[in-house]
Amino acid sequence: MLRLIDWLTARFRRFTVWDIALFKSTLLSFGVLVGMHAKEGGRRFLPLVWAAFILSYLALFFRIVTLASDKLTDD
C-alpha cells in the first residue's frame, strides 16, 4: 500500500495547475453525485453530473498514466 501511495505522490508532484483543477473538478462532481443520490430533488440532472464525473475521471486517469509513461522514458 505504501508503494502505491509513493507512486501517486510522485505523479502528483508533477501536476500542473490545470491538472489540479481537473482533479478538483473530479472530486466536486463526485460530491455532487453523492448529494444528488441523498436527496430526491434534482434527479433530472443526474445523467449530466454522471457524464461530468466520468469524463473528468477518465481525463485525470489518462494524465496520470501519461505522467507515468513520461517518467519511464526519462529514466
NORCORBEL-V611839 format. One line per field, one symbol per residue. psi: psi as a letter, one per 30 degrees, with the letter a starting at -180 (. if undefined). burial: I if it has 9 or more other C-alpha atoms within 8 Angstrom, else O. A space follows every 10 residues. Layout:
BEGIN
psi = ???
burial = ???
END
This chain:
BEGIN
psi = eeeeeeeeee eefgkleeee eeeeeeeeee eeeeeeffke lgffgeeeee eeeeeeeeee eeeeeeeeee eeff.
burial = OOOOOOOOOO IOOOIOOOII OIIOIIOOII OIIOOIOOOO OOOOOIOOII OIIOOIIOII OOIIOOIIOO OOOOO
END
